[in-house]
Amino acid sequence: MAKTVDELRKELLDRLNRSKLIVDGLENNEAFRELINDFKSSAKRLDDSWQWITEEKVLKEAQITKMATLCVINSIDNYKHDIEKAGQELDKLNHPDKIMSGDYDAE
């Protein structure tokens, strides 16, 4: 069943508010910045040691760890991106008259 415009608007507002709450709470939090620095150090250690890992299982675990580490390191930027995208989608819902299908720059 398709969602109504009001349901979509509510979901976008909820997503926007949740992401803003997270960014506002963590972005300038000194403890979180220190946590990110620890994760950056871990990522650097992994980057510096790839050439010494010879076992396939250990290499796979290191790759998974690196991906998880980057996910934490980039978390604030990811939430900011989510805020931007949700805001754009909300703007489209709130101002459908400003959206023109097939609006391409002429060359």
The 8 nearest C-alpha neighbors of each residue, nearest first, counted from 0:
[[1, 2, 3, 6, 7, 4, 5, 10],
 [2, 0, 3, 4, 6, 7, 5, 8],
 [3, 1, 6, 7, 0, 4, 5, 8],
 [2, 4, 6, 5, 7, 1, 8, 0],
 [3, 5, 7, 6, 8, 2, 92, 9],
 [4, 6, 8, 3, 7, 9, 2, 10],
 [7, 5, 9, 3, 8, 4, 2, 10],
 [8, 6, 4, 10, 9, 5, 11, 3],
 [7, 9, 5, 11, 6, 10, 4, 12],
 [8, 10, 12, 6, 7, 11, 13, 5],
 [11, 9, 13, 7, 12, 8, 14, 6],
 [12, 10, 14, 8, 13, 9, 85, 15],
 [11, 13, 15, 9, 14, 10, 16, 8],
 [12, 14, 10, 16, 11, 15, 17, 9],
 [15, 13, 11, 17, 12, 16, 18, 10],
 [14, 16, 12, 82, 18, 13, 17, 11],
 [17, 15, 19, 13, 18, 14, 12, 20],
 [18, 16, 20, 14, 19, 15, 13, 21],
 [17, 19, 21, 15, 20, 16, 78, 14],
 [20, 18, 16, 22, 21, 17, 23, 15],
 [21, 19, 17, 23, 18, 22, 24, 16],
 [20, 22, 18, 24, 19, 23, 25, 17],
 [23, 21, 19, 25, 26, 24, 20, 75],
 [24, 22, 20, 21, 25, 26, 19, 27],
 [23, 25, 21, 22, 20, 26, 28, 27],
 [24, 26, 28, 22, 27, 23, 21, 31],
 [27, 25, 22, 28, 23, 24, 75, 31],
 [28, 26, 25, 29, 24, 23, 32, 31],
 [27, 29, 25, 31, 30, 26, 32, 24],
 [28, 30, 32, 31, 27, 33, 25, 26],
 [31, 29, 33, 32, 28, 34, 25, 35],
 [30, 32, 34, 28, 33, 29, 25, 35],
 [33, 31, 35, 29, 34, 30, 36, 28],
 [34, 32, 36, 30, 31, 35, 29, 37],
 [33, 35, 31, 37, 32, 36, 30, 38],
 [36, 34, 38, 32, 33, 37, 72, 39],
 [37, 35, 33, 39, 34, 38, 40, 32],
 [38, 36, 40, 34, 35, 39, 41, 33],
 [37, 39, 41, 35, 40, 36, 68, 42],
 [40, 38, 36, 42, 41, 37, 35, 43],
 [41, 39, 43, 37, 38, 42, 36, 44],
 [42, 40, 38, 44, 39, 43, 37, 45],
 [41, 43, 39, 45, 40, 44, 65, 38],
 [44, 42, 46, 40, 45, 41, 47, 39],
 [45, 43, 47, 41, 42, 46, 40, 48],
 [44, 46, 42, 48, 43, 47, 41, 49],
 [47, 45, 43, 44, 48, 49, 42, 65],
 [46, 48, 44, 45, 43, 49, 50, 42],
 [47, 49, 45, 51, 46, 50, 44, 52],
 [50, 48, 51, 52, 46, 47, 45, 58],
 [49, 51, 48, 52, 47, 53, 46, 58],
 [52, 50, 49, 48, 53, 47, 54, 58],
 [53, 51, 49, 50, 58, 54, 57, 48],
 [52, 54, 51, 55, 58, 57, 50, 49],
 [53, 55, 57, 56, 52, 58, 59, 51],
 [54, 56, 58, 57, 59, 53, 52, 60],
 [57, 55, 59, 58, 54, 60, 61, 53],
 [56, 58, 60, 54, 59, 55, 61, 52],
 [59, 57, 61, 55, 60, 56, 52, 54],
 [58, 60, 62, 56, 61, 57, 55, 63],
 [61, 59, 57, 63, 62, 58, 64, 56],
 [62, 60, 64, 58, 59, 63, 65, 57],
 [63, 61, 65, 59, 64, 60, 58, 66],
 [62, 64, 60, 66, 65, 61, 67, 59],
 [63, 65, 61, 67, 62, 66, 68, 60],
 [64, 66, 68, 62, 63, 67, 42, 61],
 [67, 65, 63, 69, 68, 64, 70, 62],
 [68, 66, 70, 64, 65, 69, 63, 71],
 [67, 69, 65, 71, 70, 66, 38, 64],
 [70, 68, 72, 66, 71, 67, 73, 65],
 [69, 71, 67, 73, 68, 72, 74, 66],
 [70, 72, 74, 68, 69, 73, 67, 35],
 [73, 71, 69, 70, 35, 74, 68, 38],
 [74, 72, 70, 76, 71, 75, 69, 77],
 [73, 75, 77, 71, 76, 72, 70, 78],
 [76, 74, 78, 77, 73, 22, 79, 26],
 [77, 75, 79, 73, 78, 74, 80, 81],
 [78, 76, 74, 80, 75, 79, 73, 81],
 [77, 79, 81, 75, 80, 76, 18, 82],
 [80, 78, 76, 82, 81, 77, 75, 83],
 [79, 81, 83, 77, 78, 82, 76, 84],
 [80, 82, 78, 84, 79, 83, 85, 77],
 [83, 81, 79, 85, 15, 80, 84, 86],
 [82, 84, 80, 86, 81, 85, 87, 79],
 [83, 85, 87, 81, 86, 82, 80, 88],
 [86, 84, 88, 82, 87, 83, 11, 81],
 [87, 85, 89, 83, 84, 88, 82, 90],
 [86, 88, 90, 84, 89, 85, 83, 91],
 [89, 87, 85, 91, 90, 86, 84, 92],
 [88, 90, 86, 92, 91, 87, 85, 93],
 [89, 91, 93, 87, 88, 92, 94, 86],
 [92, 90, 88, 94, 89, 95, 93, 87],
 [93, 91, 89, 90, 94, 95, 88, 8],
 [92, 94, 90, 91, 89, 95, 8, 88],
 [95, 93, 91, 96, 92, 97, 90, 98],
 [94, 96, 97, 91, 98, 92, 93, 90],
 [95, 97, 94, 98, 99, 91, 93, 92],
 [98, 96, 95, 94, 99, 91, 90, 93],
 [99, 97, 95, 96, 100, 91, 94, 102],
 [98, 100, 102, 101, 97, 96, 95, 103],
 [99, 101, 102, 98, 103, 97, 95, 96],
 [102, 100, 103, 99, 98, 104, 105, 97],
 [101, 103, 100, 99, 104, 98, 105, 97],
 [104, 102, 101, 105, 100, 106, 99, 98],
 [105, 103, 106, 102, 101, 99, 100, 98],
 [106, 104, 103, 102, 101, 100, 99, 98],
 [105, 104, 103, 102, 101, 100, 99, 98]]
